[in-house]
Amino acid sequence: MLSAGMSQVFSRARAFAAACADALLPPACLSCGTPIARAHDLCARCWSDLRFIEPPFCPITGRPLAYEGEELKTPDAFLHDPPWNTLRAAVAYEGPARDLVRRLKFHDRHDPAAFIARCLHRAGQALITPETLIVPVPLHPWRLLRRRYNQSAEIARHLARLSSGIYRPDLLRRHRHTRPQTGLDGKARRRNVRRAFSVPEKKAPVLLGRHVVLIDDVLTTGATAAACCRALLKAGAGRVDVLVFALAGRSEPLHI
Ligand SMILES: [Zn+2]
């Protein structure tokens, strides 16, 4: 099993290797590969294709709203009782946002993490105070071993550097190996991650009454985020907000 400490050592070594590669290669757009002036960024065209989720948006589902108003929410926010306090998403999961997540998740590329963290900081900095614990959605140790890093932890680590929050990847663990959520419908996603997460017993005192911001790369039906929030609240967290980079399935209802 790869411990959180070992995972951090690997992450830093890989970040160092990437920095060395950057010094040798000209900077390129993180999405399309076009040469650009600044490393870890997008070209002008990909920037303009990135769809930021700006107000008005639902504070519960993070989905854009047609009209602004204090009490306005999307219909599924009324149908469910999400365990999180607020959910905020930076962009829609399409175009360059999809490329960035795929590169980070499946193509063994670390460099999108810093860019994604900048987007999360822009979208969710109001949620984070110096007391906030920044907790990434964990991978199961077997998947962590295969992928060698947790993409959500990489994003959370960069976000903690940009914000005043405290990076704590050790507070939540995935103790059940679940199949990937991709390709499952809403109900199956919820079943797949039910009771998959927990807080290690000796870590529970750290969480007692604390504010947590849960970090993930993509949110589709909210099943994974909800399972994580429930585990954090059960262990004693005072309040959990969810901050995700990209919102997928904009017409898909929550299944939490
Ligand atoms: Zn580009």
Boltz pocket constraint, residues with backbone or C-beta under 6 A from the ligand:
constraints:
  - pocket:
      binder: B
      contacts: [[A, 29], [A, 30], [A, 31], [A, 32], [A, 33], [A, 34], [A, 42], [A, 43], [A, 44], [A, 45], [A, 46], [A, 47]]
      max_distance: 6.0
